Every structure is written in C-alpha cells, then in structure tokens.
C-alpha cells in the first residue's frame, strides 16, 4: 500500500495539481497582502484625517480656558479605549481623559480618572501647541488590528479549503490517470513477454493525448505482430517445402547404402551423408515444432500434467545414456504431487532438451540433477507457492552475457561448435515455457548451469 501511495504521489497529475496549488496560494497571498496594505494605509489615513479635523475644531476656541473646557467636556463623553483627549495648560494643569508620559521604554498614555494605569493597545496621536498649552488628540488602532485579524480569517477561509479541494481533485485525477497509464503499461508488459496479440483497450473518457498514445501503441503492436507472423509463416513454409525433398534424399541414401560394399571409402561417404541429412531433418523438425508452439494451438490440448511422473519418466529414459557417458543423473522429487495445466508431450520435450543439454555439454564424471520443488511467491507469511522444475549441472556453464543469446534460434556458443546440436534446443524450451505461462531462467550453478522453469 505504501508503494502504491508513493507512486501516486510521484505521478504527473498530482505534481501538476501541487504546482497549481502552490501557484494559486502564492498569488492569493500576494493579493491578500497587497489588499491588506492598501486597506491599512486607507484606515490610517482616515484616522489621521479625523485627528486633523478634531484638532481644527479645538483651534477655534478663543482661549486656553475655553480649550480646557471643551477638552474636559468632550472627554467625559468619549471612550478612552477609542479616543484620548489631553490638554496641558500653560500653568501645568492637565485636562481630559489621558496624558502622554515617557519612560525608558518609550511613550505611554496614562489614565487620569479612576485607578491610574496605562491604556492598552496602540494609538495614533496628533499634538500641537494651542494658546500656550499642549493639546494631544489620539485615536486607537484597534480597528486596524481587527482588520489584520479579519484578513487572516479570510486567508484561512478562502485559501485552506481551496488547497484541500485542489489536492483532493489532484489525487482523484492522479488515481484515474494511473489506472489509464497502467492499461498501457500492462499492454507493453504483455508485448515484451511475447504476447503480440495484446492491445491497449482505449477508454472513451481518455484524454486526447492518452488516446493518441494508445492508438499508436496498438498500431505498432499490430505491425509487429504482422511482421513476426509473416516471418514465422515463411520459416514454416520453408520447413514444410524442404521436408519432403530431404526425406527423399534420406530414402535415396538408404537405397545407396544397401548397394555399396560394407567397407571402404564409399560406405564411409554414404554414412557421413546420412548423418548430415539426419541433422538437417532434425533442424527442420525443430523449426516446425517451434512454429506450432508459437501459434498457440497446443493450448487447446491443455490438461492437468503430473510433474512428478513426468520427471520420473524422463530421468528413467536418460539414465542409461548418462551412465554410458560416465555421468550421473539424479532426481529429487517432493513428497506431494505437483501438477500444472499444459501439454504433457511439450513439457516432456522441454525437460528432455534441458537434460540433453546438461549431458551433452559437461565432461565425463559430471553430475546432472533434476529437481521438482515448490517455490514461494511474493512476500509475507501468507505468500503462495508454485511448482518449479530445475535442471542443474556442474559443467562449464554459460557466461552471463550469453544467457539471453542462447535462447535465440540457431544461436550456438563458440565452445559448443564442436558438439552435436543445432542451436534450437533452448529456443524450443523457452517457447514451450512461455506457452505454459511460465518463466525460464538460466543462472550460475557455481559451477555449471542452473535452468529453472517457474510455473
């Protein structure tokens, strides 16, 4: 689950959604910051205009006594938390509801009524000399502070839901896009595994670009399937057309063998020609068998196959050949019976080819082991198990760089040029294994080769 979420977070739609959210958030923050700055400046300008107007009203008083009377009268009807009026007469008497005081920490507005103390909050002030006294008018900045809180609330109310909605939408789009991309990914995996009939199922709700990719993928798969099928058909036709002439040559050589002397150079030439013709016939027979396997027609004959019995039969068949070559063939079977759905003859052919490969390319005294076992799949305590067939030897093995190449048709290692074979054995095994939905792995047996068929 964590792996799926990690892939989802790395998906392009979600990254685009995050990018758009970041872009929108940045623009919104800059816009709200600019609006707050403009509104704050407008509020301060309005408060300073009110202070200037109040100051102009007090300037109309004819004397210091009149100013003191007006300040005292108006301050009684004014909330000091909103507005402060203070007039210090030329004689040092203070009128109003507050006074400006200064200490080491700066300027403070102190109360003149009730319990003495400082007024809380910030104020904008305007001070001027009037009739020999000092008049101070102050207005609270509480409205501006409230404006800041209001903008913060607007930010959270407008931006946070937008971010959450955008992220949720991005996740939904990412999951849907991931499913669509997985359709193409599964098609590519099937094509890579050899199923050239695989096609991407294009959904009508796909976007134009994804629909275009799916369509081009299907066109490419169709062209590849057509080319491969044409090549296979040509190979099959050649094999069919040449099979009869080769058989006729073999018959003529048999007739010739009966009329030549039992010994001599002529007899030796006939026998060598017969061996070559038999080798050619074997190659064409293998090519025809490969064409049949690649067509998938043997799937119609699939039935349960007892792998235990199949391995025991093949080991019994090749045991005399191993002893004659001075080699050891051993068989390891599990206690329980393992079976798979498949074609018994083809699976037997695949196992026979692997055993022959092990016996043919190992020195005298080598050991070839055939093992049937249950191989765990996946991870966790409840992981499943599946049959695995292993043929291992302690011979020279196959270099790691050549292990994929030996599965090609007619490919032979340089070290195997002088041994019997046509380079089709492992290719046929690989085709049979893929036909059964299994996997063929060639690994190092340290020393030797280990061939694993994982069903």
Secondary structure, DSSP 8 states (H G I E B T S, - for coil): -HHHHHHHHTSHHHHHHHHHHHHHHHHHHHHHHHHHHHHHHHHHHHHHHHHHHHHHHHHT-SSHHHHHHHHHHHHHTS-TTTEEEEEE-TTS-EEESEEEEEETTEEEEEESSSS--B--S-EEEEEEEETTEEEEEEEE-HHHHHHHHHHHHHHIIIIIHHHHHHHHHHHHHHHHHHHHHHHHHHHHHHHHTT-TT------TTS-HHHHHHHHHHHHHHHHHHHHHHHHHHHHHHHHHHHHHHHHHHHHHHHHHHHHS-SSSHHHHHHHHHHHHHHHHHHHHHHHHHHHHHHHTGGGGG-EEEEHHHHHHHHHHHHHHHHHHTT-EEEEE--SS--EEEE-HHHHHHHHHHHHHHHHHTS-TT-EEEEEEEEEE-SSSTT--EEEEEEEEE-SS---GGGTTGGGSTT---GGGTTSS--S-HHHHHHHHHHHTT-EEEEEE-SSSEEEEEE-
